[in-house]
Amino acid sequence: MPAKAPTLYPSALRQLAGLGERLRTARLRRALSAETVSARADISRPTLAKIEQGDASVTLGNYLQVLRVLGLDGDLAAIAADDVVGRRLQDAGLARKARAPRRKHAAQPEQQPQTGPIGSATSRSDKLTAGPQASPPPAADLPGSKAD
């Protein structure tokens, strides 16, 4: 099943057509047949014909293979090498959203000492191992209290 060509703007279609024409011209200047270039690029002759027509349905990898066979792959380093707009945006220091500071998460929360009935600090494990504790006597049972 043939690949569906992506929908492109007319300017992009003209650029692809121009690229295909330049690739065909480069092949003819080198006196290479379509059969030779397609064999060296490991693509079919119809795919090479589509590349030379600037067909958008051909993969970028196939375009790169043809560029390599023609010795034009060094030109790829110039693509987006000088990003003038990107550098201007970077140099302008456009405001970026400030992120909230990271929260510090402890591996294990520390246990706070609990105060016992007498006011001494006891831990939970002490309470569990000590067994039931006697509660203080009610105020009425204390000597000198007025419960009458």
GUVEXNU-141749 format. One record per residue: x, y, z negated of N, C-alpha, C, O in turn; residue in one letter. Coordinates in nm, 3 decimals, decimal comma. Example, Ala and Ser with C-alpha at 12.3 -4.5 7.8 and 13.67 -1.06 7.14 Angstrom:
<pts>
PT/1,319/-0,569/-0,780/1,230/-0,450/-0,780/1,320/-0,330/-0,780/1,424/-0,332/-0,846/a
PT/1,285/-0,225/-0,708/1,367/-0,106/-0,714/1,290/0,003/-0,787/1,341/0,114/-0,804/s
</pts>
This chain:
<pts>
PT/0,085/-0,116/0,000/0,000/0,000/0,000/0,090/0,124/0,000/0,179/0,134/-0,085/m
PT/0,070/0,217/0,093/0,154/0,336/0,097/0,129/0,425/-0,023/0,019/0,432/-0,077/p
PT/0,236/0,494/-0,064/0,225/0,584/-0,178/0,144/0,707/-0,140/0,153/0,757/-0,027/a
PT/0,065/0,755/-0,234/-0,014/0,873/-0,210/0,074/0,995/-0,231/0,143/1,006/-0,332/k
PT/0,072/1,086/-0,135/0,154/1,206/-0,146/0,095/1,298/-0,251/-0,027/1,317/-0,257/a
PT/0,181/1,357/-0,335/0,129/1,449/-0,436/0,078/1,576/-0,370/0,122/1,613/-0,262/p
PT/-0,015/1,642/-0,435/-0,067/1,768/-0,384/0,034/1,877/-0,416/0,067/1,902/-0,532/t
PT/0,083/1,942/-0,311/0,184/2,046/-0,328/0,134/2,177/-0,269/0,047/2,179/-0,182/l
PT/0,192/2,285/-0,317/0,163/2,416/-0,259/0,224/2,422/-0,120/0,320/2,351/-0,091/y
PT/0,168/2,504/-0,034/0,222/2,515/0,103/0,370/2,553/0,105/0,444/2,506/0,192/p
PT/0,414/2,637/0,013/0,556/2,675/0,011/0,644/2,554/-0,019/0,751/2,540/0,039/s
PT/0,600/2,467/-0,108/0,676/2,346/-0,140/0,678/2,251/-0,020/0,780/2,186/0,006/a
PT/0,567/2,243/0,051/0,564/2,159/0,172/0,662/2,211/0,277/0,729/2,132/0,344/l
PT/0,669/2,343/0,291/0,765/2,402/0,387/0,908/2,374/0,343/0,995/2,348/0,427/r
PT/0,934/2,378/0,213/1,069/2,349/0,164/1,108/2,204/0,191/1,220/2,176/0,232/q
PT/1,015/2,112/0,170/1,043/1,971/0,199/1,065/1,948/0,348/1,154/1,873/0,388/l
PT/0,983/2,013/0,429/1,001/2,000/0,574/1,137/2,055/0,617/1,203/1,997/0,703/a
PT/1,177/2,166/0,557/1,309/2,223/0,588/1,421/2,131/0,544/1,521/2,117/0,615/g
PT/1,407/2,068/0,426/1,507/1,974/0,378/1,518/1,856/0,473/1,628/1,814/0,509/l
PT/1,404/1,802/0,514/1,405/1,689/0,607/1,472/1,724/0,739/1,548/1,645/0,794/g
PT/1,445/1,844/0,788/1,507/1,889/0,913/1,658/1,904/0,897/1,734/1,867/0,987/e
PT/1,701/1,957/0,785/1,846/1,972/0,761/1,914/1,836/0,747/2,027/1,818/0,792/r
PT/1,845/1,739/0,685/1,901/1,605/0,675/1,914/1,539/0,812/2,013/1,473/0,841/l
PT/1,814/1,559/0,895/1,820/1,503/1,032/1,933/1,567/1,110/2,007/1,498/1,181/r
PT/1,946/1,698/1,099/2,054/1,769/1,169/2,190/1,720/1,119/2,280/1,699/1,200/t
PT/2,205/1,700/0,988/2,332/1,650/0,933/2,362/1,510/0,985/2,477/1,479/1,014/a
PT/2,260/1,426/0,997/2,280/1,290/1,049/2,326/1,294/1,194/2,417/1,222/1,232/r
PT/2,262/1,379/1,275/2,298/1,388/1,416/2,437/1,449/1,436/2,509/1,408/1,527/l
PT/2,475/1,545/1,353/2,610/1,604/1,362/2,717/1,501/1,333/2,827/1,508/1,387/r
PT/2,686/1,406/1,249/2,781/1,300/1,215/2,774/1,184/1,314/2,847/1,085/1,301/r
PT/2,688/1,196/1,411/2,670/1,095/1,515/2,634/0,959/1,453/2,683/0,855/1,496/a
PT/2,546/0,964/1,351/2,499/0,842/1,287/2,358/0,812/1,335/2,274/0,902/1,344/l
PT/2,333/0,687/1,367/2,199/0,649/1,408/2,108/0,635/1,286/2,155/0,621/1,173/s
PT/1,980/0,639/1,312/1,883/0,620/1,203/1,899/0,481/1,143/1,883/0,463/1,022/a
PT/1,931/0,384/1,226/1,952/0,246/1,178/2,069/0,240/1,081/2,061/0,175/0,977/e
PT/2,179/0,308/1,113/2,298/0,307/1,028/2,271/0,374/0,893/2,304/0,320/0,788/t
PT/2,209/0,492/0,898/2,183/0,566/0,774/2,085/0,489/0,687/2,105/0,480/0,565/v
PT/1,981/0,432/0,747/1,884/0,358/0,666/1,946/0,233/0,606/1,913/0,196/0,493/s
PT/2,035/0,167/0,679/2,101/0,048/0,624/2,194/0,085/0,510/2,197/0,017/0,408/a
PT/2,271/0,193/0,525/2,363/0,236/0,419/2,289/0,288/0,297/2,337/0,273/0,184/r
PT/2,174/0,349/0,317/2,095/0,402/0,206/2,004/0,295/0,145/1,938/0,318/0,044/a
PT/2,000/0,178/0,207/1,918/0,067/0,162/1,769/0,104/0,160/1,698/0,077/0,063/d
PT/1,726/0,168/0,269/1,584/0,202/0,287/1,544/0,158/0,428/1,630/0,127/0,510/i
PT/1,416/0,156/0,454/1,369/0,116/0,587/1,377/0,234/0,683/1,385/0,350/0,640/s
PT/1,373/0,204/0,813/1,376/0,311/0,912/1,252/0,401/0,903/1,265/0,522/0,918/r
PT/1,132/0,345/0,879/1,017/0,434/0,863/1,030/0,528/0,742/0,982/0,642/0,746/p
PT/1,094/0,481/0,636/1,115/0,568/0,520/1,211/0,680/0,556/1,190/0,794/0,515/t
PT/1,316/0,650/0,631/1,408/0,754/0,676/1,336/0,855/0,764/1,361/0,975/0,755/l
PT/1,247/0,806/0,851/1,170/0,897/0,936/1,083/0,989/0,851/1,070/1,108/0,881/a
PT/1,023/0,934/0,745/0,941/1,017/0,656/1,027/1,121/0,584/0,985/1,236/0,566/k
PT/1,148/1,081/0,544/1,239/1,175/0,478/1,274/1,289/0,573/1,274/1,405/0,533/i
PT/1,303/1,256/0,697/1,340/1,359/0,794/1,221/1,447/0,833/1,241/1,555/0,889/e
PT/1,101/1,402/0,804/0,982/1,485/0,828/0,945/1,565/0,703/0,860/1,653/0,708/q
PT/1,011/1,535/0,590/0,983/1,606/0,466/0,857/1,556/0,397/0,786/1,634/0,334/g
PT/0,831/1,428/0,407/0,712/1,369/0,346/0,726/1,368/0,193/0,827/1,323/0,140/d
PT/0,625/1,418/0,125/0,628/1,428/-0,021/0,603/1,294/-0,090/0,628/1,282/-0,210/a
PT/0,557/1,194/-0,017/0,528/1,065/-0,081/0,654/0,980/-0,098/0,649/0,878/-0,167/s
PT/0,764/1,019/-0,038/0,889/0,944/-0,051/0,953/0,981/-0,186/0,952/1,097/-0,225/v
PT/1,007/0,883/-0,254/1,063/0,908/-0,387/1,190/0,992/-0,378/1,260/0,994/-0,277/t
PT/1,216/1,062/-0,486/1,335/1,146/-0,494/1,461/1,060/-0,483/1,562/1,104/-0,428/l
PT/1,455/0,940/-0,536/1,569/0,849/-0,527/1,607/0,819/-0,384/1,726/0,809/-0,352/g
PT/1,508/0,804/-0,296/1,539/0,779/-0,155/1,603/0,901/-0,090/1,696/0,887/-0,010/n
PT/1,555/1,019/-0,125/1,618/1,141/-0,074/1,764/1,146/-0,119/1,853/1,181/-0,042/y
PT/1,788/1,111/-0,247/1,924/1,114/-0,300/2,014/1,012/-0,231/2,132/1,040/-0,207/l
PT/1,960/0,896/-0,198/2,039/0,795/-0,127/2,083/0,846/0,010/2,198/0,826/0,050/q
PT/1,994/0,912/0,081/2,028/0,966/0,214/2,132/1,077/0,199/2,226/1,085/0,278/v
PT/2,115/1,162/0,098/2,216/1,266/0,073/2,353/1,205/0,046/2,454/1,256/0,094/l
PT/2,357/1,097/-0,030/2,483/1,030/-0,061/2,547/0,973/0,064/2,667/0,988/0,084/r
PT/2,467/0,909/0,149/2,520/0,850/0,272/2,577/0,957/0,364/2,679/0,935/0,430/v
PT/2,513/1,073/0,367/2,560/1,183/0,453/2,672/1,264/0,388/2,726/1,355/0,451/l
PT/2,706/1,232/0,265/2,814/1,304/0,197/2,770/1,439/0,143/2,854/1,526/0,119/g
PT/2,642/1,457/0,124/2,590/1,584/0,076/2,546/1,579/-0,070/2,485/1,673/-0,119/l
PT/2,576/1,471/-0,138/2,532/1,457/-0,277/2,604/1,552/-0,372/2,556/1,574/-0,483/d
PT/2,717/1,608/-0,331/2,787/1,706/-0,413/2,707/1,835/-0,426/2,725/1,909/-0,523/g
PT/2,620/1,861/-0,330/2,538/1,981/-0,334/2,433/1,974/-0,445/2,375/2,077/-0,482/d
PT/2,409/1,855/-0,498/2,308/1,841/-0,604/2,350/1,913/-0,732/2,265/1,952/-0,812/l
PT/2,480/1,930/-0,750/2,527/1,998/-0,871/2,484/2,145/-0,872/2,478/2,206/-0,978/a
PT/2,455/2,200/-0,756/2,416/2,341/-0,748/2,268/2,362/-0,784/2,227/2,474/-0,813/a
PT/2,189/2,255/-0,782/2,047/2,268/-0,811/2,029/2,302/-0,959/2,075/2,229/-1,046/i
PT/1,964/2,411/-0,985/1,934/2,461/-1,119/2,058/2,484/-1,204/2,049/2,486/-1,327/a
PT/2,174/2,501/-1,140/2,297/2,525/-1,215/2,297/2,664/-1,276/2,342/2,683/-1,390/a
PT/2,248/2,763/-1,202/2,245/2,900/-1,251/2,100/2,938/-1,276/2,032/2,990/-1,187/d
PT/2,054/2,912/-1,396/1,916/2,937/-1,434/1,905/3,080/-1,485/1,910/3,104/-1,606/d
PT/1,890/3,175/-1,394/1,890/3,316/-1,428/1,772/3,350/-1,519/1,790/3,416/-1,621/v
PT/1,653/3,306/-1,484/1,535/3,337/-1,564/1,546/3,275/-1,703/1,515/3,340/-1,803/v
PT/1,588/3,151/-1,709/1,602/3,084/-1,838/1,703/3,153/-1,928/1,681/3,164/-2,049/g
PT/1,814/3,198/-1,870/1,915/3,268/-1,950/1,863/3,402/-2,001/1,891/3,442/-2,114/r
PT/1,788/3,471/-1,916/1,732/3,599/-1,959/1,634/3,579/-2,074/1,632/3,656/-2,170/r
PT/1,552/3,476/-2,064/1,458/3,447/-2,173/1,532/3,411/-2,301/1,493/3,453/-2,410/l
PT/1,638/3,334/-2,287/1,716/3,294/-2,403/1,785/3,415/-2,466/1,787/3,430/-2,588/q
PT/1,842/3,501/-2,382/1,913/3,619/-2,431/1,818/3,722/-2,491/1,857/3,798/-2,580/d
PT/1,694/3,725/-2,443/1,597/3,820/-2,496/1,560/3,786/-2,639/1,509/3,871/-2,713/a
PT/1,584/3,663/-2,678/1,555/3,622/-2,815/1,408/3,633/-2,847/1,369/3,691/-2,949/g
PT/1,327/3,579/-2,761/1,184/3,585/-2,784/1,151/3,524/-2,920/1,211/3,426/-2,963/l
PT/1,055/3,585/-2,983/1,017/3,539/-3,117/0,964/3,397/-3,110/0,883/3,362/-3,024/a
PT/1,009/3,318/-3,201/0,961/3,181/-3,211/0,885/3,168/-3,341/0,913/3,238/-3,438/r
PT/0,792/3,080/-3,341/0,714/3,057/-3,462/0,805/3,001/-3,570/0,880/2,906/-3,548/k
PT/0,797/3,062/-3,687/0,877/3,013/-3,800/0,808/2,891/-3,859/0,686/2,889/-3,876/a
PT/0,886/2,794/-3,888/0,832/2,672/-3,947/0,840/2,681/-4,098/0,927/2,748/-4,153/r
PT/0,751/2,615/-4,160/0,752/2,609/-4,306/0,874/2,531/-4,351/0,918/2,440/-4,281/a
PT/0,929/2,565/-4,468/1,045/2,489/-4,515/1,006/2,345/-4,545/0,892/2,315/-4,580/p
PT/1,102/2,259/-4,531/1,078/2,116/-4,556/1,053/2,093/-4,703/1,114/2,156/-4,790/r
PT/0,964/2,001/-4,730/0,938/1,961/-4,868/1,042/1,861/-4,911/1,087/1,778/-4,832/r
PT/1,079/1,869/-5,036/1,172/1,770/-5,091/1,091/1,661/-5,156/1,015/1,686/-5,249/k
PT/1,105/1,541/-5,107/1,034/1,426/-5,162/1,132/1,344/-5,243/1,233/1,297/-5,190/h
PT/1,103/1,325/-5,372/1,188/1,242/-5,457/1,160/1,096/-5,425/1,048/1,058/-5,392/a
PT/1,263/1,016/-5,437/1,246/0,873/-5,410/1,151/0,811/-5,511/1,061/0,735/-5,473/a
PT/1,169/0,841/-5,638/1,081/0,790/-5,743/1,053/0,906/-5,837/1,147/0,970/-5,885/q
PT/0,929/0,934/-5,865/0,901/1,044/-5,958/0,948/1,007/-6,098/0,933/0,894/-6,144/p
PT/1,007/1,108/-6,165/1,054/1,083/-6,301/0,935/1,083/-6,396/0,839/1,159/-6,378/e
PT/0,942/0,997/-6,497/0,834/0,988/-6,596/0,860/1,091/-6,705/0,970/1,099/-6,760/q
PT/0,759/1,167/-6,734/0,769/1,266/-6,840/0,749/1,195/-6,974/0,661/1,110/-6,986/q
PT/0,829/1,229/-7,073/0,809/1,166/-7,204/0,675/1,210/-7,263/0,638/1,327/-7,254/p
PT/0,605/1,115/-7,322/0,476/1,145/-7,383/0,494/1,154/-7,534/0,574/1,080/-7,593/q
PT/0,423/1,241/-7,593/0,435/1,254/-7,738/0,338/1,159/-7,805/0,222/1,145/-7,764/t
PT/0,387/1,095/-7,907/0,306/1,000/-7,982/0,221/1,072/-8,085/0,218/1,195/-8,088/g
PT/0,149/0,996/-8,171/0,061/1,058/-8,269/0,137/1,139/-8,372/0,079/1,231/-8,431/p
PT/0,264/1,110/-8,395/0,339/1,182/-8,497/0,416/1,296/-8,434/0,474/1,378/-8,506/i
PT/0,418/1,303/-8,305/0,490/1,411/-8,239/0,623/1,367/-8,183/0,697/1,448/-8,127/g
PT/0,655/1,238/-8,197/0,782/1,191/-8,142/0,763/1,157/-7,996/0,654/1,118/-7,953/s
PT/0,866/1,172/-7,922/0,860/1,142/-7,779/0,870/0,992/-7,760/0,965/0,929/-7,806/a
PT/0,772/0,936/-7,692/0,774/0,794/-7,662/0,745/0,778/-7,514/0,673/0,858/-7,454/t
PT/0,799/0,677/-7,460/0,771/0,651/-7,318/0,656/0,553/-7,309/0,616/0,493/-7,409/s
PT/0,604/0,537/-7,193/0,491/0,448/-7,173/0,531/0,304/-7,204/0,453/0,227/-7,261/r
PT/0,653/0,268/-7,164/0,696/0,130/-7,189/0,707/0,103/-7,339/0,683/-0,009/-7,382/s
PT/0,744/0,205/-7,420/0,750/0,186/-7,564/0,612/0,157/-7,619/0,596/0,072/-7,707/d
PT/0,512/0,226/-7,568/0,376/0,206/-7,616/0,325/0,068/-7,581/0,252/0,006/-7,659/k
PT/0,365/0,019/-7,463/0,317/-0,112/-7,421/0,380/-0,223/-7,503/0,315/-0,323/-7,532/l
PT/0,505/-0,207/-7,539/0,574/-0,313/-7,612/0,554/-0,303/-7,762/0,571/-0,402/-7,833/t
PT/0,520/-0,187/-7,812/0,506/-0,169/-7,956/0,376/-0,226/-8,009/0,362/-0,250/-8,129/a
PT/0,281/-0,247/-7,921/0,154/-0,301/-7,965/0,063/-0,189/-8,013/0,095/-0,072/-7,995/g
PT/-0,051/-0,227/-8,074/-0,145/-0,122/-8,118/-0,085/-0,045/-8,235/-0,024/-0,101/-8,326/p
PT/-0,106/0,084/-8,229/-0,055/0,169/-8,336/-0,169/0,208/-8,428/-0,284/0,222/-8,386/q
PT/-0,134/0,225/-8,550/-0,236/0,266/-8,648/-0,264/0,413/-8,628/-0,173/0,495/-8,615/a
PT/-0,390/0,445/-8,625/-0,426/0,585/-8,611/-0,420/0,650/-8,748/-0,438/0,582/-8,848/s
PT/-0,395/0,778/-8,755/-0,387/0,844/-8,885/-0,522/0,837/-8,954/-0,626/0,837/-8,888/p
PT/-0,522/0,832/-9,086/-0,649/0,823/-9,160/-0,729/0,951/-9,142/-0,673/1,058/-9,121/p
PT/-0,861/0,939/-9,149/-0,941/1,060/-9,138/-0,911/1,154/-9,253/-0,866/1,112/-9,359/p
PT/-0,936/1,281/-9,231/-0,904/1,383/-9,331/-0,981/1,359/-9,461/-0,932/1,399/-9,567/a
PT/-1,096/1,297/-9,458/-1,176/1,273/-9,578/-1,109/1,172/-9,671/-1,132/1,175/-9,792/a
PT/-1,026/1,081/-9,615/-0,962/0,980/-9,696/-0,833/1,027/-9,760/-0,777/0,955/-9,842/d
PT/-0,784/1,140/-9,726/-0,658/1,190/-9,778/-0,678/1,243/-9,920/-0,781/1,302/-9,952/l
PT/-0,578/1,221/-10,005/-0,593/1,272/-10,141/-0,596/1,424/-10,140/-0,520/1,487/-10,067/p
PT/-0,680/1,481/-10,218/-0,691/1,625/-10,231/-0,785/1,686/-10,133/-0,794/1,808/-10,125/g
PT/-0,857/1,604/-10,057/-0,953/1,660/-9,961/-1,087/1,674/-10,030/-1,118/1,599/-10,123/s
PT/-1,163/1,765/-9,986/-1,293/1,787/-10,046/-1,398/1,722/-9,958/-1,452/1,785/-9,867/k
PT/-1,428/1,598/-9,983/-1,529/1,527/-9,906/-1,658/1,518/-9,985/-1,753/1,457/-9,936/a
PT/-1,665/1,574/-10,100/-1,784/1,562/-10,183/-1,888/1,653/-10,140/-1,996/1,656/-10,199/d
</pts>
